[in-house]
Amino acid sequence: MDEAVKIAVNALNSRKGMDIEILHVGDITIMADYFVICSGTSNTQIRTLGDEVEFQLQKKLDLTPLHREGRASGWVLLDYGFMIVHIFHREEREFYKMEHLWADADRIDPETLIEHEGE
């Protein structure tokens, strides 16, 4: 598991991201090795979630996204090359059904990556 995935998941969790999913897609596409998918409840929270992922990856690994999309809408995409972080408003997530599109991907339980206080 890439350390960046763990940092991204913890950043999303720290800002109350909902329904975090990690898909290992590296064996079925060349787009990325991992998709990290999360929901937010408002455009403000979605922006905050994206900002926190960017901040933590920059701070801890000196990583910046190769590409960003959707900051003004109900969706944010952060493309790091090996990992793509998708942050959706619940309705957009249900519409795009990323987990169904990539149903052949291996799923990683985000709870195995989340650091809890005192650890």
Secondary structure, DSSP 4 states (H G I P E B T S, - for coil): --HHHHHHHHHHHHTT-EEEEEEE-TTT-SS-SEEEEEEESSHHHHHHHHHHHHHHHHHHH----SEEE-TTTTEEEEE-SSEEEEEEEHHHHHHH-HHHHTTTSEEE-GGGTPPPTT-
